[in-house]
Amino acid sequence: MTSMTYSTAISSGRAQLVDFRQRTLAVARLRVLLVAAMFVVIALAAVARIGFLGLSDRTTRTTSLEEALLPSRGEITDRNGVPLARAFPAYALWFNPEALGDTGSPLVQDAASVAAQLKQIFPEMDEADVAARLASGKAGYLRRRVLPEQANKVQALGELALEMPKENDRHYPQGTMAAHVLGYVAADGKGRVGMEQVLDDQLSDPARRATPSALSIDMRAQGALEDELRRGMLSTNAMGAAGIVLDVDTGEVLALASLPEFDPNRIDADGEKYMFNRVTNQVYELGSTFKPLTVAAAIDAGVVRDFGKRYNAHPVKVGRFSLKDSHFLGDTLNVPETLIHSSNTVTARIADELGPERMRRVMMDLGMNDRPAIELPARGFPIWPGEKWPRLRNMTVSYGHGIAVTPLHLASAYAAMVNGGIFRPATMHRIKPGEAPRGTRVFKSSTSSRMRQLLRMIAVYGTGRNADAPGFRVGGKTGSAEKPGAGGYRRSSLVSTFAAAFPMDRPRYVIIAMLDEPKGTTASSFQRTAAWNAAPIVGRLVPRIGPILGVRPDDTRDVDMSDLEPLVGGGA
Amino acid sequence: MRIWWREIDRVLLALVLILMVIGTAAVAAASPASARRLSTSDTTLPDLFFYWAHLRWQLLGLAVMIGASMLSRCAARRLGIVLAGAMIALLVLVPFIGTEVNGARRWINLGVGFQPSEFLKPAFAIALAWILSWQLKDRNLPVMWVISGLMGVVGGLLMMQPNLGDTMLFAGVWFVMLLLSGVSLSLIGVLSAAGAAALTATYFLYDNARHRIDDFLGGGTAFDQVDLAERTLLAGGWTGSGFWLGVRKMNLPEAHTDYIFSVIGEEFGLIVCAIIVILYLAIIFRVLTRLVDEEDLFTVLAAAGLAAQVGGQAFINMLVNLQLFPSKGMTLPLVSYGGSSTIAVCLGVGLLLAITRRNPFLRRDTPGLGALMTRRSASGGPRT
C-alpha cells in the first residue's frame, strides 16, 4: 500500500532517497510526539483552569433549584403550624432617573401627572412628596412593598424610570397579633425585638431555614388573650395592659401580650414607642398577688400548720412605720380568710414569723432576683432588696411591695406554686411531649396541694369571684398596687393584676392579666382595684381558651376544699 | 463494509461519536437560549428549533463522515487536494460574491449559506501533507516554500474577511506540518517569534482583534460576552444545575455555537467540562500515538495535520470559554451547532478515519516508541 505512491519514482539515487525517506519519517514520528506533548500541556492548562474556577469563590453563585425554593428567611409558626412570619417576595418601587439615558427629562409625562396616577394606584401615597421627588431627578425608593397587581398597574403607566426590583420582604399574616413575641425584621435584614432577633441565625442559615421554627405560642389563645386584654384596657381607660398564659408543667408560653401593640408589618414612630414589652421588660410592684407565695413559703417551712389559727389583724407597727389594711377586716383572721380578704397585716405577721432569711430564699428559688428566664431579648431586671433584708422589708415583700418584678416572674412563680412545687424557666419554643425540663423543686407537693385549695377559695369566696368562670375551676389572687411616684406611693395610679391558674383540681395553665393605671369607669363599677377590672378579664378569657387548650368545663369536678370551707364560714 | 469495519480505527470512531452525542445534548440545552434570543416580534422560534436543525445536520454529517471514511487513502488524498483547490478558488471569490454577516464577509450563498474556509480546513491539511510528501521523490523540490506560499495566500484571503481566528488555526496546522517535515529547530524558534510578531501586528492593524484582546487583558466591561460566558460556566458548580434548569445561559449570546462549552458548564457541571477536555485530548492522542509506527510520510503528516486542526479548534474554543484566550468566533468541533461547519468537521474526521485505516493483519516491522527515542542519538542508518 505504501509503495503505491512512490513505486514509479525509481531513479538512479534510489538508495540515497530511501535513506532520506527513512530519516524524514523518523524525524516526523519523533516530532509527532512533540505535537502530542504540546496538546497535553494545553489540555492540562484547561483542566487546571476548570479546577481553579471550580474552587474559586465565584462558583458559590450557584442557582440550584433547592436554593430557589427555599424561603429567603425561615418561617415562624405557632405551636400548631399556623404561620406567624413568612418570607414574602414582593416588589419595590424605585425611581431611576437614568433609565431613559442621561439627557432630557427622566419621565415621559410630567412629574405631577405621574404622581397623580401613582396616587390612584396607592391611595395612601403622599402625592405632593412623590411629585417633588420625581421632579428632583434623584434616584430612590418611592415605596417599599408593592403587590403584583399594583406592579402591573405601574408598568401600564409606561414610565421606564419607574422600576420595580424584586425584594424579599417579611410578612406577618396575623397583623399585630403576637407582635412583641415576634418582633420584626429591620431594613438591614436582621431581626429585632422578639423571636426574629433570637432566631436570627437559624432563620437566615440556608441549611436550617427550610424548616419553619415553631414557637410555643398558640395563635388562638393569643388572639383571645389580646382581645380580652384590649377590652379590659379600653373599658377602664388603662394606660396599657399585659397578659400571659403559661403551661405550668412545661414552662411553655402559650400566649403573651403587651398592649398597646405595634404592627410588625409597618414600623413607624408609634410602633417604636410601643415596642416595649410590659410582660418581660417592665418591672412592677405586683402587690397582693405575692401573698399566696408568702403563705406557701410559710406552709412549706412549717410556720403555718393550723389553718384555723387566728392572727391579729390590727395594723403592725415596725419602728415609725405602720402597716395597715385597705379597710378594717376584723380583729382576727385565719389563713384562708387572710387570702380571701387580702389582709396585708396578717400576711406581714406570717412573714415575720417565717423570717427574712427563709422568705428571701424562697424568692430567690423562684427566680425573683434575676431577669426572667425566657429567650426574648428584652428582659427587665427586678428591683431586688439585696442581701440582708430588714424586718420591715421582709414584711412589705410578703404582700408585694418593696420588690418589683415582671409579670412573667409572677407567672413562673405561680406555676411552681400550683404544679406540685417545681420551678421551670419559661420558654418561647414548643416543647415536645416528655421533653420538658426537670426544673427545681421549690415547694413540697403537699404545700402545692394546699395552695390549690386556697387559691380556689379566693375565687369562690373572696376578691377573685369575678374570675370564677363556671365549670373551669379557676383559682387566683388579685393584686392592686399603688405605683410609686415622686414622694411616695400615689393612691390614684394603680397596677391591678390578677394571677390565676385553672383548673384547680389539676392545674394546667397560669394566667396573668395586668392593667396599668386603670380608671374607675362604669364598666368596672367605678372601682380601680383588680377585683373589678383584672379579675373579670380572666373570667372572660378562661371560657374562651379553656376548650382550645384541652380544658372542658365540668361542674362535677373541683378541688376538694371541704376541710377549709368551715373556717371561712362557707360551704356545709 | 466488513473490510471497512476491520480497518477503521474503532477507538477513534467511538470517541468521535461520544463527542457528537454530547453535542446533541448540549445543543438541546442551549437551543432555548438561542431560540429566544433570535426570535423577533414577527417570528417566534420554537425552543428546540436549533436542536432539531442540529440533529438534521448531525445525521447528514454522520453520513458524510462514514462515507469519507470508506474512501481509500489514495481517494481521500485526491478528494482533499481537489477540495482544497476548489475552496481556495471560492475563498478568492468571497470578497466579490460573499454575504456579510456580523461585519465579516465569510459566507457564500449557494442555496444554503456556507463558509469556504470551513471546508478548506480539512482539505488544507491534506494538501499540505501531499505537497510535503513530494520531497520523497525529489528532495530538491522547494516544498517548504510551496506550502509557506500557500499558507500566505490563504492567510491573506482570510484576513480580508477578516477572520483572525481561522488564520491562526491554519497557521497552526502549517506550523505543525513544518515541524513534522523536519525543519531545523532553530527555524522553528524563528517562526514562533515571527508568529508572535504577526499577532502583535494584527493587534494594531485590526480594530476587532484589538478590542477583543483589550477586553481579554483589561477584564473588559461587566456583562460583555466573556463575562457572561464565565458567569454561565460557573453557575452550575461542579455538578451542574441540571438539564434545562440553567438560567444564566439565557443571557448568553451565541449560546449554541461559540459558548456552548459554558452552557455545558452550567447545566452539566464543571466535571463534565473536564471530561470533554480529556475526550479531545484522547482523540488527539489516539491519532498521534498510532502515527508513531506509521510507515508512510503522507499519512503521518496528513493525520497529524487533521488532528491538529480539529484539536486546535476545540482547544481554542474551550480556552476562550475558560478565559485563557481572547474571544474568537470559533465553534467547538463535533459539539457546537452549525450547518456547514458541522458537515466540514465531519468530513475532516471522515478523511482522518480514511487516512488512518490500516490492515489489522499486517504487522509492520517498525521501531517502537523506545527504539525511536534511542535512535535519536544513533546515526540513523537505513533500514530497508
Interface residues (C-beta under 8 A of the other chain):
Chain A: M1 T2 M4 T5 Y6 A9 A15 L17 V18 D19 F20 R21 Q22 R23 T24 L25 A26 V27 A28 R29 L30 R31 V32 L33 L34 V35 A36 F39 V40 I42 A43 A45 A46 V47 R49 I50 G51 L53 G54 R58 T59 R61 T62 T63 S64 L65
Chain B: R73 C74 S133 Q135 L136 K137 D138 R139 V176 L179 L180 S181 G182 E230 R231 L233 L234 A235 G236 G237 W238 S241 G242 L245 G246 V247 R248 L270 C273 A274 V277 I278 Y280 L281 I284 F285 L288 T289 L291 V292 D293 E294 E295 D296 L297 F298 V300 L301 A304 A308 G311 F315 M318 L319 L322 Q323 L324 N359 P367 L369 L372 M373 R375 R376 G380 P382 R383 T384
